[in-house]
């Protein structure tokens, strides 16, 4: 996600300094004109707005609070914007710690729309944070998104992303089930279903994207990883249990994706879900 997002910002005329734990992942951005920071310290020194897009809560914690992390060199006036999808409590904890230790504010701004949305600037971004901070970054984030909404204080963005994942995760399993149901009927061409249902109540962007891929058993290029969705669904289920909000659909979707993980396909494209519907 980070690479196409950087590309969008470069195309909009911004100077973008980049750093990554895995240098190879910087190559495309550097080729497009991004400036390489040799360390997090240099990145912080060169910027006032520090944007993260990382794997999980642990990775965010390490990059921000590690011995050579952002907190070691950030100062009053810096702003951290986290596009990662992590659990809300970690977000609140990290934000409070950064604010209390060095006076730096935090905006949690998880994204939805996949790499295609990132490349085309059509992401949906749900943000938690102070109004003034979100207004500050709005012109920048506008180059990445078709919808950028402040949905509450810090942590609210992550809860909204979990709402998104409950819908998308459940939808993925339903789409796979639907495609296999059509195939087993022996009278419906499953490849035609996305076109046939387009515009009806069953239609959705995931259906139009994943339906043809599932019918064709296509897993290239990768559009999303099963384990990434499973991580988010598990986070939603845990939070639901804490808040006494039952999530039967999310639990069923998580159980299905867990089967992929047990087959060694969790880090493969989400299209591998069709192997469960033989």
C-alpha positions in Angstrom: 0.0 0.0 0.0 2.8 2.4 0.9 4.4 2.4 -2.5 1.4 3.5 -4.6 0.5 6.0 -1.9 4.0 7.6 -2.1 3.6 7.6 -5.9 0.3 9.6 -5.6 2.0 12.2 -3.3 5.0 12.5 -5.7 2.6 13.1 -8.6 0.9 15.8 -6.6 4.2 17.7 -6.3 5.2 16.8 -2.7 8.7 16.1 -1.6 8.4 12.7 0.0 11.2 11.2 2.2 10.9 7.5 2.6 12.3 4.8 4.9 11.5 1.1 5.2 12.6 -1.7 7.4 13.2 -3.7 4.1 15.2 -1.5 1.7 14.1 -3.4 -1.4 10.6 -2.1 -0.8 11.8 1.4 -1.4 13.2 0.9 -4.9 10.1 1.7 -6.9 9.4 4.9 -4.8 13.0 6.0 -5.2 12.8 5.4 -8.9 9.7 7.6 -9.0 11.5 10.5 -7.2 11.2 9.9 -3.5 14.1 10.9 -1.3 15.7 8.1 0.8 16.3 8.7 4.5 19.1 6.5 5.7 17.5 6.2 9.1 14.3 7.0 11.0 16.3 9.8 12.7 17.0 11.4 9.3 13.4 10.9 8.2 12.1 12.7 11.2 14.7 15.5 10.8 13.6 16.1 7.2 9.8 16.1 7.8 7.1 17.6 10.0 4.4 15.0 9.0 5.4 11.4 9.5 3.2 8.9 7.8 3.2 5.2 8.6 1.8 2.2 6.8 2.9 -1.0 8.6 1.8 -4.6 9.1 0.4 -4.7 12.6 0.5 -3.2 16.1 3.9 -4.7 16.9 5.5 -3.2 13.9 4.0 0.2 14.6 5.2 0.0 18.2 8.8 -0.9 17.1 9.0 1.8 14.5 7.7 4.5 16.8 9.2 3.5 20.2 12.2 1.3 19.3 15.6 2.4 20.4 16.1 4.2 17.1 12.4 4.9 16.5 10.4 8.0 15.8 10.0 8.9 19.5 13.8 9.1 19.9 14.1 12.1 17.6 10.6 13.6 17.1 9.9 17.0 18.6 7.0 19.3 19.4 5.4 20.2 16.1 5.7 16.8 14.5 2.5 14.9 13.6 2.3 11.1 13.2 -0.3 9.8 10.8 -0.8 6.1 10.9 -2.4 4.5 7.9 -1.8 1.0 9.3 -4.7 -1.2 10.4 -4.0 -2.1 14.1 -6.1 -2.6 17.2 -7.8 0.5 18.6 -6.3 0.1 22.1 -2.8 0.0 20.8 -3.5 3.1 18.8 -4.8 4.9 22.0 -1.8 3.7 24.0 0.7 4.8 21.5 -0.9 8.1 21.0 -1.1 8.9 24.7 2.5 7.8 25.2 3.8 10.0 22.3 1.8 13.0 23.5 2.9 12.7 27.2 6.5 12.0 26.5 7.3 14.5 23.7 4.1 16.4 22.9 3.5 14.9 19.5 0.0 14.3 18.3 -1.3 11.2 16.5 -3.9 10.6 13.8 -5.1 7.0 13.2 -6.2 6.9 9.5 -6.6 3.3 8.3 -7.4 2.8 4.7 -9.8 0.7 2.6 -9.6 0.1 -1.1 -6.6 -2.1 -1.7 -3.6 -1.4 -3.8 -5.9 -0.5 -6.8 -7.5 2.2 -4.7 -4.1 3.4 -3.5 -2.7 3.7 -7.0 -5.8 5.6 -8.2 -6.3 7.8 -5.2 -9.7 6.4 -4.5 -9.1 5.0 -1.0 -11.7 5.4 1.8 -9.8 6.7 4.8 -11.4 6.9 8.3 -9.6 9.0 10.8 -9.4 9.5 14.5 -7.7 12.5 16.0 -8.0 16.2 16.7 -10.0 18.3 14.2 -7.0 20.7 13.7 -4.7 17.8 12.9 -7.1 16.2 10.4 -7.7 19.6 8.8 -3.9 20.0 8.5 -3.4 16.8 6.6 -6.7 16.9 4.6 -5.1 18.6 1.4 -2.4 15.9 1.5 -4.6 12.9 2.1 -7.0 14.2 -0.5 -4.5 13.0 -3.1 -4.9 9.4 -1.8 -8.6 9.2 -1.2 -12.1 9.7 -2.5 -13.4 9.8 1.0 -11.5 11.1 4.1 -13.7 11.3 7.2 -12.9 12.3 10.7 -15.0 9.8 12.6 -14.0 10.7 16.2 -11.0 11.0 18.5 -7.9 8.9 18.3 -8.8 5.2 18.0 -12.1 5.8 16.2 -10.4 5.4 12.8 -9.3 1.9 13.8 -12.8 0.9 15.1 -14.3 2.2 11.8 -11.8 0.1 9.9 -12.9 -3.0 11.8 -16.5 -2.2 10.8 -15.2 -2.1 7.2 -13.5 -5.5 7.7 -16.5 -7.2 9.2 -18.4 -6.3 6.1 -15.6 -7.1 3.6 -14.5 -10.3 5.4 -18.0 -11.7 5.5 -18.6 -10.6 1.9 -15.4 -12.5 0.7 -16.7 -15.8 2.1 -20.2 -15.2 0.7 -18.8 -14.4 -2.8 -16.7 -17.6 -2.8 -19.8 -19.6 -1.7 -21.9 -17.9 -4.3 -19.4 -18.7 -7.1 -19.2 -22.3 -6.1 -23.0 -22.6 -5.8 -23.4 -21.3 -9.4 -20.7 -23.7 -10.6 -22.4 -26.7 -9.0 -25.7 -25.8 -10.5 -24.3 -26.8 -13.9 -26.7 -24.4 -15.6 -25.1 -21.0 -14.6 -21.9 -19.7 -16.0 -20.3 -18.3 -12.8 -18.0 -16.0 -14.9 -21.1 -14.1 -15.9 -22.5 -13.6 -12.4 -20.8 -10.2 -11.7 -22.2 -8.7 -14.9 -25.6 -10.3 -14.3 -26.0 -9.0 -10.8 -24.4 -5.6 -11.4 -26.5 -2.7 -10.0 -28.7 -5.0 -7.9 -28.6 -5.3 -4.1 -26.1 -8.1 -4.2 -23.6 -5.9 -6.1 -20.5 -4.4 -4.5 -17.0 -3.4 -5.4 -15.6 -6.6 -3.8 -18.0 -8.7 -5.9 -17.0 -7.0 -9.1 -13.3 -7.4 -8.3 -13.3 -10.8 -6.7 -16.2 -12.6 -8.5 -14.4 -12.9 -11.8 -11.1 -13.8 -10.1 -12.8 -16.5 -8.0 -14.6 -17.9 -11.0 -11.3 -18.0 -13.0 -9.4 -19.3 -9.9 -7.1 -16.4 -10.5 -4.6 -15.4 -7.7 -2.3 -13.1 -9.7 -1.7 -10.3 -9.2 -2.3 -10.4 -5.5 -5.2 -8.2 -4.4 -5.1 -9.1 -0.7 -3.8 -11.7 1.8 -6.0 -14.0 3.7 -4.0 -13.6 6.9 -4.3 -9.8 6.8 -8.1 -10.0 6.8 -7.9 -12.8 9.4 -5.8 -10.5 11.7 -8.4 -7.7 11.4 -11.4 -10.0 11.9 -9.8 -11.5 15.0 -9.2 -8.0 16.4 -12.8 -7.1 15.7 -14.0 -10.3 17.5 -11.8 -9.6 20.5 -13.1 -6.0 20.8 -16.7 -7.3 20.3 -16.3 -9.7 23.2 -14.9 -6.9 25.4 -17.9 -4.6 24.4 -20.5 -7.4 24.6 -21.2 -7.1 20.8 -21.7 -10.5 19.3 -20.2 -10.9 15.8 -21.5 -14.2 14.3 -20.7 -13.3 10.7 -17.2 -12.1 11.5 -16.6 -15.3 13.5 -17.7 -17.5 10.6 -15.5 -15.6 8.2 -12.6 -15.8 10.5 -13.1 -19.6 10.9 -13.1 -20.0 7.1 -9.9 -17.9 6.7 -8.2 -19.8 9.5 -8.7 -23.0 7.5 -6.6 -21.3 4.7 -3.9 -20.5 7.2 -3.9 -24.1 8.4 -3.4 -25.3 4.8 -0.4 -23.0 4.5 -2.2 -20.5 2.3 -2.7 -17.7 4.7 0.0 -15.6 3.1 -1.3 -16.2 -0.4 -3.9 -14.2 -2.3 -7.4 -14.2 -0.9 -8.5 -16.1 -4.1 -7.1 -19.3 -2.6 -10.3 -19.4 -0.6 -11.8 -21.3 -3.5 -9.7 -24.3 -2.5 -12.1 -24.7 0.4 -15.1 -25.0 -1.9 -14.0 -28.0 -3.9 
